[in-house]
Amino acid sequence: MLYRSYTPQDFPALYAIEEACFEPSLRFSRAYMRQLVLASQAATWVAEQQNGPIAGFAIVEWARDDGSIVAYIETLEVIQELRGRGIGAELLHRVESSARAAGAVVLWLHADAENAPALRLYQAQGFLCEGREENYYAQGHAALIYAKMLESLPPDK
C-alpha cells in the first residue's frame, strides 16, 4: 500500500469511496468534500493499492481555538473489502502526524456509536471517549466524541 498526500486527480475516486461508505443522508456533498480537500489548514492522506485503485483516505483540518491549535478528523474511510488490514490505522497515523506538524495540541473526532471496529481502532491508537452526541448523524443515530492530546513536533532548526 502506498500512502501519499492528496492530488486533485484523486477527487473522483475519493468521492466514489464516500458514496460507497455512507448512505446519501449521511455523506458529504461533493462541494463540501472538495472544500475540505482544498483547505489550506487541512491535510488529506490517500491509501493507494500497488498498481491499483485508491483503497481509502482521511481528512484532518485544524484551527486556532482559545490560543491553541485544535485538529479535527473530518473523515477516515477504507473500502469495505480492504478493512481490517491496517489501512485505517496507518491513515490515522498520517493525519495525526499532519496535525502535530501544524502545532495542534489535541486531535478529536466523531465516530458512529455503533461502529465497533472504528471505536476499537481509535481506542487502540490512544483516543479517549470524551462524550456522546445524540442524533449527530441522524435522528436516533448517536456519535461518540473521541480526543487525543498531542505534543507538537519541534520546529525545524
N, C-alpha and C positions, 0 to 999 in steps of 0.2 A: 504494500500500500504506500502510495506517495502522498505526503501531507504538504500542502502548499497554500500560499495566500490566494485569495480570490482574484480572478481576472474577469472583465466584463463579458467575455465569451462564455463564461460559466453560467450566466444567469438562467438561460432556458433549462439547463439540467437541474440547477438548484430549485427552480420553481416546480419542476416536474416532481422532485422529491417532496417538496412541500405539499403538493396535491396528493401524492401517494400516502403521506404520513398523517394528514389531517382531513377531516370531513370539511365540506365547504363552509359551514358556520364557524369553524374553529381556526381556519387557516388565515395567514396574512394575505392581504390583497397584493397583486403584482406591484402596484405603485408603492405601497408601504415597504415591501421587501426590497424593492430597488432603492428606496430611500435609505434603508438600513445598510445595504452592502456598499453604498457610495458615501456614507457619512465619514467625515474626516476624523471624528472621535470614536471610531469603531474599527474592528478587525473581523474579517471573515476568513475562516480556515476551511479548506476543502480536502476531503479524503478521496483520492483518485486511485482506482484499481490499475495495476500494471497492465498496459495495453487494453484498457477497458474504460467503462464509464465511471462517472463520479458515484461514490458509494455513500457519501454523507457530507455534512458541513455543519459549521457552528458559527454563530454571530455573537460578538460581545461589543457593547458600547460603554462609554464612560463619560462622566460629567463631574463637575465640581459641586459638592454638596456640603454646606457649612464649613467651607475652607479645606475640605479633604476631597480627594478624587474617589468616586464610588463607581464600580463597574457592575453591569447587569448582563447576564447571558440572555439574549433575546430568544435564541433557539439553538437546539442541538438535535440534528436529525440524521439517522442512518437508515438506509433502505432495509426493509423487512428481512430479506433473505441473508443479509450480512450482519445482523445484530448478534451480539454475544461473542464477538471475535476481537474485542478490544478497541474497535474503531472509535466508539463513543468516548472511551477513557482517554485515548490519545487526542481526540479533538478537544476534550475538556482541558487536558494539559496545555494544549496550544493556546486556547483562549485565555486560560489563566496566566500564561506567560505574557501574552499581549497586555492583559490588564495590569500585571506587575510592571511591565516596561513603561506603561502610561502613568505609573505612580499611584495606582489605585490601592487603597488600604483595605477594601472589602470587595468581595465578589458575591453577588447574590442572584437568585433566580426563582421563578415559579415552576413547580412541577405538578403534573396531574396527580392528585392524591391517590388515584387508583393504578398508577403506572409503577408497579413494584420493581421492575428491572431498572427503571430510571432512578428511583429512590435509592436502591441499593448502590448504584453507580455513584451518585452524589455523596452518600454516606461513606463509601469506601475511599473517596477522594478527599475526605476531611470536611465536608459541608455539614453544618448542623441545622436541624429544623428549628426555625425561629417563630413559626406561626402557621396559621391556616387562614385562607381567604375563601369563604363560601361563595358559590356562584361566580367564580372567577372566569371559568371557561364558558359556562352556560348555566342556565337555571338548574340547580341541583348538582352541579359539577364543580367540586372544590379544587383548589390548588394548595399545596404546601409551599411555604416560603423557606428557602434554604439560603444560608450565608456562610462564607468562609473568610476569615481575616487573612490579609495578605501582608507580606513585607515587600516593600518596593525594591526593585533591583537598584544597586548603587549606580550613580551616574558614571558615564564613560569618562576615563581620565585622559 
